[in-house]
């Protein structure tokens, strides 16, 4: 079990773990820039991305939130709700957003809420801390974590970046395309796959079921072992 932030302050060796893939993502209540939310209620039956940041008014985070704001229509097109988290107050978040909008040239209404985790409760609960990077008080900064949660409220993907490395949001969109496709179709996506490119037939699909499941046909790549596991097909619709 994840320890609380109070436990962690008393005993830094207590176990803090990220949610596991396939587990229901824990529900929580938090203050945000759109008011108090209960995460599962906010999520509803949608896909969602929760991405954390070390601190407000910091350079890499400013570029990341700006890029995320620019890409908000792409997330919306995929039916994915967005929510960020940073270890500062809602008041700080609202002030910081003005800087982000100015820097990224994204005026108008801000497209997604930002969670206030100023006591680091959620950062500790979800194993988001980066022990190598400290704030002015000597406390560990929140790492750059990405959680993608499905409409069944289960964790579909987690990514953990150190505080010093900004994320690639084009890659996050690519991953979401793969997650949504493979959740519905009996395919997997190969290395560097992009939307519209050919996919791979799951090893669990029996040869006799291939014609029914993949009417566009399947190409089998030849390998020295002679095993016919490299099966490619056009992206299912």
N, C-alpha and C positions, 0 to 999 in steps of 0.2 A: 504494500500500500504506500501511496505517496505521503510523505510527511507534510505537515503544515509549515508555513513560513516561520512560525514561532518555534516549532520543533527544530527546524533547520538552523535557526539562530543559536539555539541551545546546544545542538549537536549537529554540526555540519556533515557528519558521516552518515546521517540517517538516509535511508533510501529514497531517491527521487527518480521516478521513471516516467518516460513518455507513454501516452496511451499506445496500445498495440494495434497493429493493423487488424481490421476485422472486428475489433471491440466497439461497443457503443461508446461514442464520445461523451465524456461526462457532462452532465448539465451543470450550469452555474449561473449565478446572478451577478451582474456587474453594472457599474456606472459607465455610460458611454456618451459620445457627443450627440446622440439622439435620445438620451434619457436612460433610465434603468431598463435593462433587458434580462429576461431569462432565456438562456441560449437556445434551448430546444423549442421554445415558443417562437423566438425570432427565426429560427431555422425553418420551421414548418415542415413541408414536404419537399424542400428544395435541396439541391447541391449547394455547398458553401466552401469558401476558402477563408481560413483564419490565419493571418500572418502577423508575427510579432516583430517588434523593433526595440533596439537597446534604449533609446531615449529620444525625447523631443529636442528640437533645435540642434540636431546633429547632421553632418553633411551627407553621409551615405543614405541614411533613413530618408532624408529630404528627397534625394533622387528616386528612391524606391517608391515612396508614396505618390510622387508626381507621375511616375510611369504607370503605376497601378490606376491612378485617376484617368490618365489618357486611355488606358485599355478597359475601363469600366464598361463601355458598350460591348466589347468582345466577351467579357464575362457574362453580361446580361443576355447576350445572344445565345449563350450556351446554357442559360438557366441557372447560373451560379451566383449566389449571394456573396458579397465581400464584407469582411470585417477585419480591422487591424487592431493591434494591441501594443501599448507602450507604457512604460512604468512612470507615468506622470499624470497630473490632474487633468480633468476635462477642460478646465480653464486654460491650462497650458496647451492642450491639444488644439483648442479653438484658435488660439493665437498663432500656433505653429502652422496651422492650415493656411493662414494668410500668406506666410512666407513660401510655403510649398506651391500655392497657386501662382504667386508672383514669379517664382523661379521657373516653374514648368509651363507657365503661360496657359494655365487652365482656370479661367475665371468662372464665375457662376456658382451654383450650389455644389457643395462637396458630395461626391457620389456614394460614399460608404461611411459607416460609423467607425469610430476609434474607441476602443475600450481603455478605460483608466484602470491601471493596475499599480497604483503608486505604492502600495504596501507589498508588492511582489507576490501576492497570494497565488495568482494564477500562474505566474512564471515558475514558482516553486512547484506547484501542484502538477504542472505538465512537463517538468524537466527542461525548462527553456533557458536556464542560466548558462552563461559562458564564463567559466571561472578564470579564464586567461585575461579577460578585459574587465576593468573596474571603473566605477564612476568616481566623482570627486570625494565621496564619503568612504571609498574603499570597498563598496559593495559590488558584487558581480553584476555585470550588465546582462540584460536579456539577450539571448542569441537570436539570430534570424531564423525563426522556425516557420514552416509552412505546414498546415494541416488542411487536407481536403476531406470533407465529410459528405457522405452520400445522403440521399433522401430517406434512407432507413436509419439515419443518425449514426452510422458506423464509420469508423476511420478508414478511408480508402488509400491515403498516401500521407507520408510525413517526410519532410526534408529539414535538415539542420545545417545551417551555415554559421560560421563564426561571425562575431560582430564586425570584423574588418572586411568581410566579403559581401558585396551586394548581390542580390538575386537576379536571375534572368527570367523576366516575366513572360517572355515569348515561350520559353521552355515550360513554364507552368501551364500556359494555355495548351501547349502540345500534349502535355501529360493529361490534362482534363479531357481533351478530345479522345485520347486513348482509353482512359478510364470509363468514359461514357459508352464508347463503342464496345469495349470488351465486356462491359457489364450486361450488354444486351445480345451480343453475337458470340458464336463459338470460335473466336479468333483471338490472336495475340498480335501485338505490333512489334516489328523488329527494330533493331538499333537505328536511330536517327529518322524513324518513321514520321511522316507528316500527313495531315488530313488529306484524304483522297488517294494516297498511295496504297500499294498492295499490302496485304496482311498475311499472317501465317495461320494455318489451320491448327487448332489445339491438338496436342498429342492424344488427348482422350477421345477424339472423334474417330470412330471406326471407318475403315475404307469403304464399307458398304453403305455408310450414311453420307458419304461425301457428295454424291450426285444430287441428293435431295436438299442438303443444306447449302450447297454452293453451286447453284445452276449455271453460274458464269464460268465454271471450270476451275480446276486446280492444277498447278504446275509443280512437279516434283523435281527438285534439284538433285543431281547425282553427286554422291559423296563416296570416298574410298571404301567405307564400311559396307556399302550396299544397302544400308538401312534407309527406308523411305520416310524420314521424319521431317525433312525440309520441304514442307508443303506450302505453297504460296497461292493466294487467291486475291481477286479484286476486292477492294473494300466493300463489304456488304452495305446495302442501303437501309 
